[in-house]
């Protein structure tokens, strides 16, 4: 399985491609950051992110794209920028028919380090160890993108089994036809 992990951001959008299957050693295929100037107009920044992600999709041909799920923060401006970059990544993948999975930061940290409260240094250290790298990828956004890809590779088999079980249960459950609403009559007291 080949996964492109995307750590969305307007200034630095981390991207990393990991290949492998759960339970086996993983291989880093590529890692980097799509950068945009902080003083550029928002629309131009989003187009630059789109072009960067499209280049990664063209070059590495992932089977899945894993994107960090946007979570609430106190800084609304940061959340909006992250959400906009996230939407660009999902759009690029969906346009090509590539399945997209969203993973929360704590889910990724827990998958890679064993703790959902791990800091950036711990995530970088574990990514380095799991992918047998000489040094942690820099900046941290790049390491986070690889962690997203690793998380998806490790969790995809379980998620697929859950989806299949849900679909099988839905197929076995008889559907009750909907009927027109019957008006309620008031009964005098």
HELIX and SHEET records of a PDB file:
HELIX    1   1 UNK A   42  UNK A   60  1                                  19    
HELIX    2   2 UNK A   76  UNK A   95  1                                  20    
HELIX    3   3 UNK A  105  UNK A  113  1                                   9    
HELIX    4   4 UNK A  120  UNK A  130  1                                  11    
HELIX    5   5 UNK A  140  UNK A  172  1                                  33    
SHEET    1   A 5 UNK A  27  UNK A  35  0                                        
SHEET    2   A 5 UNK A  12  UNK A  19 -1                                        
SHEET    3   A 5 UNK A   2  UNK A   7 -1                                        
SHEET    4   A 5 UNK A  64  UNK A  68  1                                        
SHEET    5   A 5 UNK A  99  UNK A 103  1                                        
END                                                                             
